[in-house]
Amino acid sequence: MDKENKKQGTPDREIVATESFSNGNKTYFFDYMQAVNGSYYVAISRSDRLLDESFDKRSVVFFEEDFEWLLSAMSSLFRTAGYQRAAIDTGLRAVAAERSTGIKSWEPQYRPREKMMMQGPETMSDAELIALLISSGSPRETAVELAGRMLASVDFNLSRFSRLTIIQMCEFKGMGHAKSTTIMAAMELAARMADQRILLGESK
């Protein structure tokens, strides 16, 4: 990988670290930035050299509060892709069967249940916590991936997620009444706990 020389920051942001690599007419940049308010974010950009020697550059930004989810999603993406490619390349039923076991085929430290026991619930992503409620996925999708897909539908907003109805949850492939009602029960308990804390706070 070719490292790009450190670029100058602008008044509203500063590049803390940067990496880049080129392939043909395409160059990819990975910039770890600090905003003027002190928060951090990652900018991933692709610059294409056009026939007229001009450049077309596009970027996507991931903010600091999303880093954990980004890493979790990327890890799940490549892990799943690895299993799928192995199944396609080899055509072996054994590989497909291993993939169908889903989370059980992951290393213990990455499995939601084991991660909670070893590291505590505060270290887990929202998708991992919801996956524990879902309990199981499908041959083509783990419970974590299913939870991530559901969260993505509400822009990863837990408040909006808590307002999904059973009918809306069941629209996701892999979700049924049992899984949906389990999630709704957990969300209702969380809401009641929040209300109770407010009441206790007011009574002090």
C-alpha positions, 0 to 999 in steps of 0.5 A: 500500500502506498502511503499518501503524504500527510495532507494539510488540514482545513480551518474546520478539520484536521487530518490525524492519519491518512492512508491511500492506494491506487489501482489503475485510474482509481485512488482510494483515500482513508482519512482519520479526521478531527473536527473543530469541536474535537470529535473524530470521524473517518472519511473514505474517498475514491478519486477517478481520473477521467479521460480529460485528465480531470478527477471525479471524487466521492466520499463517505463519512463515518462519525466517532459514535459509529466507529464500533458499529462500522467495525462490527459491520465490516467484520461481519461483512468479510466473515460472511463473504468468506464463507459464501465465496468458499461455498461457491469456489469449492461447491462442498456441502460441508462449507455450506453447512458450516455457514448455516450454523451462523454465529456458532461458527464464529470465534467465541469472543465474537459471539454475542452471548459469549461476548456479553459474559466475557466483556459485559453488555456495555461493550456490545453494539445495538445489533448484538444486543438485539441479536440475543433477543432474536436468538437465531437467524437463518441459513443465509443470515445470522441473528446479528445481520438480521438485527443490523438490517432491522436497525438500518431500516430506522437509521439505527435510531433505537427510539424509532426501532422501539416503535416498530409494530409486530406487523412491521417486524414480521415484514423482515425475512427471518422474523416471526411473531415469537421473535417480534414479541420478544423484542417488543417485550424487552422494549416495553420493559426498558420504557417502564424502567425509564418511567420508573426512574423518572418517578423515583427522581421526582419523589426524592 
